[in-house]
Amino acid sequence: MPRTNIVCGTYLFKYDRTVTSRNETPVLVDAIAQLSFLVQNSLVEIAGDYDLSPIQTRLLGVLRDREPTMNELGRHLGLDKSSTTGLVSRAQARGLVARAVSEVDRRVVRVSITDVGRDLVEKVGERFAERIGELVADLADGDRREFSRLAGRIVLADMRRHGLDPGGGAA
């Protein structure tokens, strides 16, 4: 089988140009893993430039368009209750997020992004979009649209499997 070795950062990706239905799963797994490394390394680098960890960046990204409860936020980020509380407390201490007790149910706490947090996540988001643009620059327009469509389907399906509503709250 003809193989092309592609070096991506510090990773060696073996791209099999003769994928068949029998061998596509290992190639797909490798390709997604390598892509994940590229994306995560980009996020870590950019977030670090703003003194944010990747999980803090994810927190702010989630809060851009919703005000979830602490429980919803924990489910969305894949964190347990104490980890979610610590993450939100640290972000609140930096003035990036705010907590408010629900007017409907006083036991429920909702989390929202502050103006400072929004400004920061917009800066990170702009740089991250530039980096992703660089990563997909060699794809034709149609390939980029198809890649985006397929990635979106994967993400939405995973959200539903984890009981999350793609529109913002819990399903």
Order of alpha helices (4+ residues) and beta strands (2+ residues): beta-beta-alpha-alpha-alpha-alpha-beta-beta-alpha-alpha
